[in-house]
Amino acid sequence: MGGNSAAGTGRVRGASPGLDVPRVLAAVDITAVEAALTRWVIGRQARWRQQRPADTTAAEARTVLAVDGKTLRGSRDGNGQQTKLVSVYDHAHQLVLTQAPVAGGDELAAFNVALATLPDLGGVLITADALHCQRAHADFLAERGGHYLFTVKGNQPLLRAALRRLPWAHAPGICRRGTGHGRRESRSVKVIDLGGTDVQALFPRARRADKVIPRRRVGTAKPSVEVVYAVTSLDHRAADPQLLARWLQGHWAIENRVHHVRDVTQREDASRIRLGTGPQMMAALRNTATIIARLGGHHNIAAAQRTASWSPTAITAALNTA
């Protein structure tokens, strides 16, 4: 599915020389295709949830979905702008459940459009970066029985200022440390219940706040330190510091498990299918190829795709496994 592949160049190996793949893709009803793929992957997601260990707690078993946008740099829509898609990604199972196009550059509107394609948000936790820390998004999720965990930055100045004023020095927390790739990392996480604070008046249904301080040191260089705030609609029974730390960090897996795979392994930006709904269709097919590989137990998507290209029966076997 990369830029040098048959799909990327607009030619299908073994097909008629006159077959115009970009035109075929543009003629397909992308909404119907996306809906069918979403129903299929949700069915696989439900099957995986049934296989979790018996000692899993209700909080640990909660479905957690990341919402994030990605620009398809080589593409152009009808207005000459780059196509951008908002994807919904399952933290635990590493599956893209659905995606929606960003219309008119309004990624905030695409948040609701993407999540509205899912049949049930009851009890589901949605993680998102600071762009989507919006009161309207919190209300949208509450109306559908869902919850949020939003990072808070400068686009919500009053909320961020209120979070900074909380008594963090007296708050309980945890510290996690690790090493790898020539660097040392630590992550301090503190959590405060927001009952009786002015934060609740600033953001709908805010129950708990997080303060995360990641520190990274590479070699002997001076460590980099960052302070990150977040709010969630979950209470203390459903969101202890360990889980909140895992979910906050897990949100960014969508960058490595989805965006990086499509950019590097599948060479999305080099694709010559650039116009109309073709780029969105190809993104959906790339997501599906990655999902099939993960359902088949592959962790290295590049290796999985090489295996599929070498073996005439690999695709059939993978589909049967999925």
Secondary structure, 3 states (H helix, E strand, C coil): CCCCCHHHHCCCCCCCCCCCHHHHHHHCCHHHHHHHHHHHHHHHHHHHHCCCCCCCCCCCCCCEEEEEEEEECCCECCCCCCEEEEEEEECCCCEEEEEEECCCCCHHHHHHHHHHCCCCCCCCEEEECHHHCCHHHHHHHHHCCCEEEEEECCCCHHHHHHHHCCCHHHCCEEEEEEEECCEEEEEEEEEEECCCCCHHHHCCCCCEEEEEEEEEEECCCCCEECCEEEEECCCCCCCCHHHHHHHHHHHCHHHHHHHHHHHHHCCHHHCCCCECCHHHHHHHHHHHHHHHHHHCCCCCHHHHHHHHHHCCCHHHHHHHHC
